[in-house]
């Protein structure tokens, strides 16, 4: 939430997609790419993951 990496979903959609690997992979990559607007921060250092 701190960095604006939020995908607003209703409760039904959240339940439907929470275990959908293709859906999650797509949005994880989009979120990591969007995070690049913070030039002094590194996504991997903060979130401890790399989705690319």
CHARMM internal coordinates of N, CA and C (Angstrom, degrees):
IC EDIT
DIST 1 N 1 CA 1.4443
DIST 1 CA 1 C 1.5261
ANGL 1 N 1 CA 1 C 109.81
DIST 1 C 2 N 1.3006
ANGL 1 CA 1 C 2 N 116.45
DIHE 1 N 1 CA 1 C 2 N -36.49
DIST 2 N 2 CA 1.4547
ANGL 1 C 2 N 2 CA 121.14
DIHE 1 CA 1 C 2 N 2 CA -176.68
DIST 2 CA 2 C 1.5277
ANGL 2 N 2 CA 2 C 112.37
DIHE 1 C 2 N 2 CA 2 C -57.08
DIST 2 C 3 N 1.3150
ANGL 2 CA 2 C 3 N 117.41
DIHE 2 N 2 CA 2 C 3 N -34.53
DIST 3 N 3 CA 1.4623
ANGL 2 C 3 N 3 CA 121.63
DIHE 2 CA 2 C 3 N 3 CA -175.60
DIST 3 CA 3 C 1.5210
ANGL 3 N 3 CA 3 C 112.69
DIHE 2 C 3 N 3 CA 3 C -104.06
DIST 3 C 4 N 1.3093
ANGL 3 CA 3 C 4 N 118.14
DIHE 3 N 3 CA 3 C 4 N 6.55
DIST 4 N 4 CA 1.4539
ANGL 3 C 4 N 4 CA 121.92
DIHE 3 CA 3 C 4 N 4 CA 178.07
DIST 4 CA 4 C 1.5122
ANGL 4 N 4 CA 4 C 114.26
DIHE 3 C 4 N 4 CA 4 C 76.54
DIST 4 C 5 N 1.3050
ANGL 4 CA 4 C 5 N 117.31
DIHE 4 N 4 CA 4 C 5 N 20.70
DIST 5 N 5 CA 1.4602
ANGL 4 C 5 N 5 CA 120.94
DIHE 4 CA 4 C 5 N 5 CA -179.18
DIST 5 CA 5 C 1.5300
ANGL 5 N 5 CA 5 C 109.68
DIHE 4 C 5 N 5 CA 5 C -93.31
DIST 5 C 6 N 1.3116
ANGL 5 CA 5 C 6 N 114.86
DIHE 5 N 5 CA 5 C 6 N 65.56
DIST 6 N 6 CA 1.4568
ANGL 5 C 6 N 6 CA 121.89
DIHE 5 CA 5 C 6 N 6 CA -175.13
DIST 6 CA 6 C 1.5202
ANGL 6 N 6 CA 6 C 109.14
DIHE 5 C 6 N 6 CA 6 C -118.50
DIST 6 C 7 N 1.2995
ANGL 6 CA 6 C 7 N 116.10
DIHE 6 N 6 CA 6 C 7 N 136.10
DIST 7 N 7 CA 1.4543
ANGL 6 C 7 N 7 CA 122.24
DIHE 6 CA 6 C 7 N 7 CA 173.86
DIST 7 CA 7 C 1.5292
ANGL 7 N 7 CA 7 C 106.33
DIHE 6 C 7 N 7 CA 7 C -114.49
DIST 7 C 8 N 1.3375
ANGL 7 CA 7 C 8 N 117.37
DIHE 7 N 7 CA 7 C 8 N 101.70
DIST 8 N 8 CA 1.4610
ANGL 7 C 8 N 8 CA 118.68
DIHE 7 CA 7 C 8 N 8 CA -176.65
DIST 8 CA 8 C 1.5257
ANGL 8 N 8 CA 8 C 111.16
DIHE 7 C 8 N 8 CA 8 C -71.44
DIST 8 C 9 N 1.3079
ANGL 8 CA 8 C 9 N 115.12
DIHE 8 N 8 CA 8 C 9 N 120.93
DIST 9 N 9 CA 1.4651
ANGL 8 C 9 N 9 CA 121.74
DIHE 8 CA 8 C 9 N 9 CA 178.49
DIST 9 CA 9 C 1.5177
ANGL 9 N 9 CA 9 C 109.17
DIHE 8 C 9 N 9 CA 9 C -129.96
DIST 9 C 10 N 1.3067
ANGL 9 CA 9 C 10 N 115.52
DIHE 9 N 9 CA 9 C 10 N 144.38
DIST 10 N 10 CA 1.4580
ANGL 9 C 10 N 10 CA 118.64
DIHE 9 CA 9 C 10 N 10 CA 173.18
DIST 10 CA 10 C 1.5348
ANGL 10 N 10 CA 10 C 107.84
DIHE 9 C 10 N 10 CA 10 C -71.27
DIST 10 C 11 N 1.2828
ANGL 10 CA 10 C 11 N 116.17
DIHE 10 N 10 CA 10 C 11 N 167.31
DIST 11 N 11 CA 1.4733
ANGL 10 C 11 N 11 CA 121.28
DIHE 10 CA 10 C 11 N 11 CA -177.38
DIST 11 CA 11 C 1.5365
ANGL 11 N 11 CA 11 C 111.67
DIHE 10 C 11 N 11 CA 11 C -59.51
DIST 11 C 12 N 1.3157
ANGL 11 CA 11 C 12 N 117.22
DIHE 11 N 11 CA 11 C 12 N -39.61
DIST 12 N 12 CA 1.4634
ANGL 11 C 12 N 12 CA 120.68
DIHE 11 CA 11 C 12 N 12 CA -179.97
DIST 12 CA 12 C 1.5262
ANGL 12 N 12 CA 12 C 111.40
DIHE 11 C 12 N 12 CA 12 C -65.67
DIST 12 C 13 N 1.3215
ANGL 12 CA 12 C 13 N 116.88
DIHE 12 N 12 CA 12 C 13 N -44.80
DIST 13 N 13 CA 1.4655
ANGL 12 C 13 N 13 CA 120.01
DIHE 12 CA 12 C 13 N 13 CA 179.51
DIST 13 CA 13 C 1.5236
ANGL 13 N 13 CA 13 C 110.94
DIHE 12 C 13 N 13 CA 13 C -66.89
DIST 13 C 14 N 1.3063
ANGL 13 CA 13 C 14 N 116.87
DIHE 13 N 13 CA 13 C 14 N -39.09
DIST 14 N 14 CA 1.4566
ANGL 13 C 14 N 14 CA 119.91
DIHE 13 CA 13 C 14 N 14 CA 177.63
DIST 14 CA 14 C 1.5328
ANGL 14 N 14 CA 14 C 110.10
DIHE 13 C 14 N 14 CA 14 C -58.58
DIST 14 C 15 N 1.3147
ANGL 14 CA 14 C 15 N 115.90
DIHE 14 N 14 CA 14 C 15 N -45.85
DIST 15 N 15 CA 1.4696
ANGL 14 C 15 N 15 CA 119.96
DIHE 14 CA 14 C 15 N 15 CA 178.87
DIST 15 CA 15 C 1.5230
ANGL 15 N 15 CA 15 C 111.40
DIHE 14 C 15 N 15 CA 15 C -63.01
DIST 15 C 16 N 1.3230
ANGL 15 CA 15 C 16 N 116.56
DIHE 15 N 15 CA 15 C 16 N -38.81
DIST 16 N 16 CA 1.4600
ANGL 15 C 16 N 16 CA 121.43
DIHE 15 CA 15 C 16 N 16 CA -177.64
DIST 16 CA 16 C 1.5216
ANGL 16 N 16 CA 16 C 111.92
DIHE 15 C 16 N 16 CA 16 C -69.06
DIST 16 C 17 N 1.3345
ANGL 16 CA 16 C 17 N 117.80
DIHE 16 N 16 CA 16 C 17 N -38.39
DIST 17 N 17 CA 1.4603
ANGL 16 C 17 N 17 CA 121.34
DIHE 16 CA 16 C 17 N 17 CA -171.13
DIST 17 CA 17 C 1.5268
ANGL 17 N 17 CA 17 C 115.68
DIHE 16 C 17 N 17 CA 17 C -103.31
DIST 17 C 18 N 1.3071
ANGL 17 CA 17 C 18 N 119.25
DIHE 17 N 17 CA 17 C 18 N -8.16
DIST 18 N 18 CA 1.4579
ANGL 17 C 18 N 18 CA 120.08
DIHE 17 CA 17 C 18 N 18 CA -173.13
DIST 18 CA 18 C 1.5179
ANGL 18 N 18 CA 18 C 113.56
DIHE 17 C 18 N 18 CA 18 C -60.56
DIST 18 C 19 N 1.3178
ANGL 18 CA 18 C 19 N 118.76
DIHE 18 N 18 CA 18 C 19 N -26.19
DIST 19 N 19 CA 1.4621
ANGL 18 C 19 N 19 CA 121.10
DIHE 18 CA 18 C 19 N 19 CA 179.26
DIST 19 CA 19 C 1.5232
ANGL 19 N 19 CA 19 C 112.97
DIHE 18 C 19 N 19 CA 19 C -113.21
DIST 19 C 20 N 1.3293
ANGL 19 CA 19 C 20 N 116.62
DIHE 19 N 19 CA 19 C 20 N 17.63
DIST 20 N 20 CA 1.4626
ANGL 19 C 20 N 20 CA 121.87
DIHE 19 CA 19 C 20 N 20 CA 179.73
DIST 20 CA 20 C 1.5259
ANGL 20 N 20 CA 20 C 108.84
DIHE 19 C 20 N 20 CA 20 C -90.62
DIST 20 C 21 N 1.3301
ANGL 20 CA 20 C 21 N 116.45
DIHE 20 N 20 CA 20 C 21 N 103.29
DIST 21 N 21 CA 1.4601
ANGL 20 C 21 N 21 CA 121.59
DIHE 20 CA 20 C 21 N 21 CA -174.50
DIST 21 CA 21 C 1.5303
ANGL 21 N 21 CA 21 C 112.40
DIHE 20 C 21 N 21 CA 21 C -58.41
DIST 21 C 22 N 1.3159
ANGL 21 CA 21 C 22 N 117.73
DIHE 21 N 21 CA 21 C 22 N -44.52
DIST 22 N 22 CA 1.4629
ANGL 21 C 22 N 22 CA 121.33
DIHE 21 CA 21 C 22 N 22 CA -178.54
DIST 22 CA 22 C 1.5386
ANGL 22 N 22 CA 22 C 110.76
DIHE 21 C 22 N 22 CA 22 C -62.18
DIST 22 C 23 N 1.3076
ANGL 22 CA 22 C 23 N 116.67
DIHE 22 N 22 CA 22 C 23 N -45.71
DIST 23 N 23 CA 1.4648
ANGL 22 C 23 N 23 CA 122.53
DIHE 22 CA 22 C 23 N 23 CA 177.99
DIST 23 CA 23 C 1.5228
ANGL 23 N 23 CA 23 C 110.74
DIHE 22 C 23 N 23 CA 23 C -60.24
DIST 23 C 24 N 1.3362
ANGL 23 CA 23 C 24 N 116.82
DIHE 23 N 23 CA 23 C 24 N -48.73
DIST 24 N 24 CA 1.4610
ANGL 23 C 24 N 24 CA 121.59
DIHE 23 CA 23 C 24 N 24 CA -178.07
DIST 24 CA 24 C 1.5230
ANGL 24 N 24 CA 24 C 112.12
DIHE 23 C 24 N 24 CA 24 C -66.97
DIST 24 C 25 N 1.3156
ANGL 24 CA 24 C 25 N 118.11
DIHE 24 N 24 CA 24 C 25 N -41.68
DIST 25 N 25 CA 1.4667
ANGL 24 C 25 N 25 CA 120.76
DIHE 24 CA 24 C 25 N 25 CA 177.92
DIST 25 CA 25 C 1.5215
ANGL 25 N 25 CA 25 C 110.81
DIHE 24 C 25 N 25 CA 25 C -59.44
DIST 25 C 26 N 1.3296
ANGL 25 CA 25 C 26 N 116.25
DIHE 25 N 25 CA 25 C 26 N -44.41
DIST 26 N 26 CA 1.4613
ANGL 25 C 26 N 26 CA 120.84
DIHE 25 CA 25 C 26 N 26 CA 179.87
DIST 26 CA 26 C 1.5238
ANGL 26 N 26 CA 26 C 110.95
DIHE 25 C 26 N 26 CA 26 C -58.77
DIST 26 C 27 N 1.3225
ANGL 26 CA 26 C 27 N 117.31
DIHE 26 N 26 CA 26 C 27 N -50.83
DIST 27 N 27 CA 1.4649
ANGL 26 C 27 N 27 CA 120.88
DIHE 26 CA 26 C 27 N 27 CA -175.92
DIST 27 CA 27 C 1.5242
ANGL 27 N 27 CA 27 C 113.08
DIHE 26 C 27 N 27 CA 27 C -74.58
DIST 27 C 28 N 1.3244
ANGL 27 CA 27 C 28 N 118.04
DIHE 27 N 27 CA 27 C 28 N -28.93
DIST 28 N 28 CA 1.4686
ANGL 27 C 28 N 28 CA 119.51
DIHE 27 CA 27 C 28 N 28 CA 174.19
DIST 28 CA 28 C 1.5306
ANGL 28 N 28 CA 28 C 109.84
DIHE 27 C 28 N 28 CA 28 C -64.45
DIST 28 C 29 N 1.3104
ANGL 28 CA 28 C 29 N 117.01
DIHE 28 N 28 CA 28 C 29 N -43.61
DIST 29 N 29 CA 1.4693
ANGL 28 C 29 N 29 CA 120.70
DIHE 28 CA 28 C 29 N 29 CA 178.94
DIST 29 CA 29 C 1.5239
ANGL 29 N 29 CA 29 C 111.12
DIHE 28 C 29 N 29 CA 29 C -64.96
DIST 29 C 30 N 1.3406
ANGL 29 CA 29 C 30 N 117.28
DIHE 29 N 29 CA 29 C 30 N -42.92
DIST 30 N 30 CA 1.4660
ANGL 29 C 30 N 30 CA 120.84
DIHE 29 CA 29 C 30 N 30 CA 178.15
DIST 30 CA 30 C 1.5277
ANGL 30 N 30 CA 30 C 110.32
DIHE 29 C 30 N 30 CA 30 C -61.87
DIST 30 C 31 N 1.3153
ANGL 30 CA 30 C 31 N 117.02
DIHE 30 N 30 CA 30 C 31 N -41.09
DIST 31 N 31 CA 1.4618
ANGL 30 C 31 N 31 CA 120.63
DIHE 30 CA 30 C 31 N 31 CA 179.22
DIST 31 CA 31 C 1.5134
ANGL 31 N 31 CA 31 C 112.26
DIHE 30 C 31 N 31 CA 31 C -65.16
DIST 31 C 32 N 1.3252
ANGL 31 CA 31 C 32 N 116.43
DIHE 31 N 31 CA 31 C 32 N -42.49
DIST 32 N 32 CA 1.4628
ANGL 31 C 32 N 32 CA 119.58
DIHE 31 CA 31 C 32 N 32 CA 178.96
DIST 32 CA 32 C 1.5256
ANGL 32 N 32 CA 32 C 110.04
DIHE 31 C 32 N 32 CA 32 C -64.61
DIST 32 C 33 N 1.3175
ANGL 32 CA 32 C 33 N 117.55
DIHE 32 N 32 CA 32 C 33 N -40.92
DIST 33 N 33 CA 1.4694
ANGL 32 C 33 N 33 CA 120.77
DIHE 32 CA 32 C 33 N 33 CA 178.32
DIST 33 CA 33 C 1.5312
ANGL 33 N 33 CA 33 C 110.45
DIHE 32 C 33 N 33 CA 33 C -64.66
DIST 33 C 34 N 1.3206
ANGL 33 CA 33 C 34 N 117.51
DIHE 33 N 33 CA 33 C 34 N -40.55
DIST 34 N 34 CA 1.4664
ANGL 33 C 34 N 34 CA 121.04
DIHE 33 CA 33 C 34 N 34 CA 179.05
DIST 34 CA 34 C 1.5172
ANGL 34 N 34 CA 34 C 111.32
DIHE 33 C 34 N 34 CA 34 C -65.13
DIST 34 C 35 N 1.3116
ANGL 34 CA 34 C 35 N 116.90
DIHE 34 N 34 CA 34 C 35 N -30.07
DIST 35 N 35 CA 1.4629
ANGL 34 C 35 N 35 CA 121.71
DIHE 34 CA 34 C 35 N 35 CA -178.81
DIST 35 CA 35 C 1.5248
ANGL 35 N 35 CA 35 C 111.28
DIHE 34 C 35 N 35 CA 35 C -66.36
DIST 35 C 36 N 1.3174
ANGL 35 CA 35 C 36 N 117.78
DIHE 35 N 35 CA 35 C 36 N -19.79
DIST 36 N 36 CA 1.4633
ANGL 35 C 36 N 36 CA 121.00
DIHE 35 CA 35 C 36 N 36 CA -179.31
DIST 36 CA 36 C 1.5286
ANGL 36 N 36 CA 36 C 112.81
DIHE 35 C 36 N 36 CA 36 C -63.42
DIST 36 C 37 N 1.3277
ANGL 36 CA 36 C 37 N 118.44
DIHE 36 N 36 CA 36 C 37 N -5.84
DIST 37 N 37 CA 1.4595
ANGL 36 C 37 N 37 CA 121.28
DIHE 36 CA 36 C 37 N 37 CA 175.49
DIST 37 CA 37 C 1.5295
ANGL 37 N 37 CA 37 C 110.87
DIHE 36 C 37 N 37 CA 37 C -72.76
DIST 37 C 38 N 1.3236
ANGL 37 CA 37 C 38 N 117.05
DIHE 37 N 37 CA 37 C 38 N -8.88
DIST 38 N 38 CA 1.4621
ANGL 37 C 38 N 38 CA 122.55
DIHE 37 CA 37 C 38 N 38 CA 175.57
DIST 38 CA 38 C 1.5286
ANGL 38 N 38 CA 38 C 107.90
DIHE 37 C 38 N 38 CA 38 C -101.94
DIST 38 C 39 N 1.3260
ANGL 38 CA 38 C 39 N 117.78
DIHE 38 N 38 CA 38 C 39 N 87.03
DIST 39 N 39 CA 1.4693
ANGL 38 C 39 N 39 CA 120.27
DIHE 38 CA 38 C 39 N 39 CA -172.22
DIST 39 CA 39 C 1.5261
ANGL 39 N 39 CA 39 C 114.79
DIHE 38 C 39 N 39 CA 39 C -65.83
DIST 39 C 40 N 1.3054
ANGL 39 CA 39 C 40 N 118.84
DIHE 39 N 39 CA 39 C 40 N -22.05
DIST 40 N 40 CA 1.4618
ANGL 39 C 40 N 40 CA 120.97
DIHE 39 CA 39 C 40 N 40 CA -177.67
DIST 40 CA 40 C 1.5293
ANGL 40 N 40 CA 40 C 113.12
DIHE 39 C 40 N 40 CA 40 C -95.02
DIST 40 C 41 N 1.3237
ANGL 40 CA 40 C 41 N 116.89
DIHE 40 N 40 CA 40 C 41 N 2.09
DIST 41 N 41 CA 1.4546
ANGL 40 C 41 N 41 CA 121.21
DIHE 40 CA 40 C 41 N 41 CA -178.66
DIST 41 CA 41 C 1.5208
ANGL 41 N 41 CA 41 C 109.43
DIHE 40 C 41 N 41 CA 41 C -120.23
DIST 41 C 42 N 1.3287
ANGL 41 CA 41 C 42 N 116.03
DIHE 41 N 41 CA 41 C 42 N 150.60
DIST 42 N 42 CA 1.4582
ANGL 41 C 42 N 42 CA 121.15
DIHE 41 CA 41 C 42 N 42 CA 178.06
DIST 42 CA 42 C 1.5237
ANGL 42 N 42 CA 42 C 108.97
DIHE 41 C 42 N 42 CA 42 C -114.79
DIST 42 C 43 N 1.3159
ANGL 42 CA 42 C 43 N 115.34
DIHE 42 N 42 CA 42 C 43 N 124.97
DIST 43 N 43 CA 1.4611
ANGL 42 C 43 N 43 CA 122.29
DIHE 42 CA 42 C 43 N 43 CA -178.61
DIST 43 CA 43 C 1.5225
ANGL 43 N 43 CA 43 C 110.98
DIHE 42 C 43 N 43 CA 43 C -53.14
DIST 43 C 44 N 1.3055
ANGL 43 CA 43 C 44 N 116.74
DIHE 43 N 43 CA 43 C 44 N -47.37
DIST 44 N 44 CA 1.4667
ANGL 43 C 44 N 44 CA 121.25
DIHE 43 CA 43 C 44 N 44 CA -176.26
DIST 44 CA 44 C 1.5282
ANGL 44 N 44 CA 44 C 111.07
DIHE 43 C 44 N 44 CA 44 C -63.82
DIST 44 C 45 N 1.3196
ANGL 44 CA 44 C 45 N 117.67
DIHE 44 N 44 CA 44 C 45 N -37.99
DIST 45 N 45 CA 1.4657
ANGL 44 C 45 N 45 CA 120.20
DIHE 44 CA 44 C 45 N 45 CA 178.83
DIST 45 CA 45 C 1.5270
ANGL 45 N 45 CA 45 C 112.00
DIHE 44 C 45 N 45 CA 45 C -64.48
DIST 45 C 46 N 1.3187
ANGL 45 CA 45 C 46 N 116.46
DIHE 45 N 45 CA 45 C 46 N -34.77
DIST 46 N 46 CA 1.4654
ANGL 45 C 46 N 46 CA 120.41
DIHE 45 CA 45 C 46 N 46 CA -176.42
DIST 46 CA 46 C 1.5192
ANGL 46 N 46 CA 46 C 111.90
DIHE 45 C 46 N 46 CA 46 C -85.62
DIST 46 C 47 N 1.3359
ANGL 46 CA 46 C 47 N 117.30
DIHE 46 N 46 CA 46 C 47 N -47.76
DIST 47 N 47 CA 1.4595
ANGL 46 C 47 N 47 CA 121.46
DIHE 46 CA 46 C 47 N 47 CA -172.80
DIST 47 CA 47 C 1.5352
ANGL 47 N 47 CA 47 C 113.38
DIHE 46 C 47 N 47 CA 47 C -98.59
DIST 47 C 48 N 1.3223
ANGL 47 CA 47 C 48 N 116.73
DIHE 47 N 47 CA 47 C 48 N -8.05
DIST 48 N 48 CA 1.4763
ANGL 47 C 48 N 48 CA 122.29
DIHE 47 CA 47 C 48 N 48 CA 177.62
DIST 48 CA 48 C 1.5283
ANGL 48 N 48 CA 48 C 113.08
DIHE 47 C 48 N 48 CA 48 C 59.70
DIST 48 C 49 N 1.3368
ANGL 48 CA 48 C 49 N 116.53
DIHE 48 N 48 CA 48 C 49 N 26.93
DIST 49 N 49 CA 1.4642
ANGL 48 C 49 N 49 CA 121.20
DIHE 48 CA 48 C 49 N 49 CA 178.42
DIST 49 CA 49 C 1.5230
ANGL 49 N 49 CA 49 C 108.94
DIHE 48 C 49 N 49 CA 49 C -143.73
DIST 49 C 50 N 1.3293
ANGL 49 CA 49 C 50 N 114.74
DIHE 49 N 49 CA 49 C 50 N 154.87
DIST 50 N 50 CA 1.4572
ANGL 49 C 50 N 50 CA 121.38
DIHE 49 CA 49 C 50 N 50 CA 174.36
DIST 50 CA 50 C 1.5177
ANGL 50 N 50 CA 50 C 106.97
DIHE 49 C 50 N 50 CA 50 C -132.40
DIST 50 C 51 N 1.3096
ANGL 50 CA 50 C 51 N 116.36
DIHE 50 N 50 CA 50 C 51 N 117.50
DIST 51 N 51 CA 1.4611
ANGL 50 C 51 N 51 CA 120.64
DIHE 50 CA 50 C 51 N 51 CA -175.96
DIST 51 CA 51 C 1.5274
ANGL 51 N 51 CA 51 C 113.21
DIHE 50 C 51 N 51 CA 51 C -94.47
DIST 51 C 52 N 1.3339
ANGL 51 CA 51 C 52 N 118.14
DIHE 51 N 51 CA 51 C 52 N 1.33
DIST 52 N 52 CA 1.4704
ANGL 51 C 52 N 52 CA 120.02
DIHE 51 CA 51 C 52 N 52 CA 178.12
DIST 52 CA 52 C 1.4971
ANGL 52 N 52 CA 52 C 111.11
DIHE 51 C 52 N 52 CA 52 C -97.80
END
COOR INIT
IC SEED 1 N 1 CA 1 C
IC BUILD
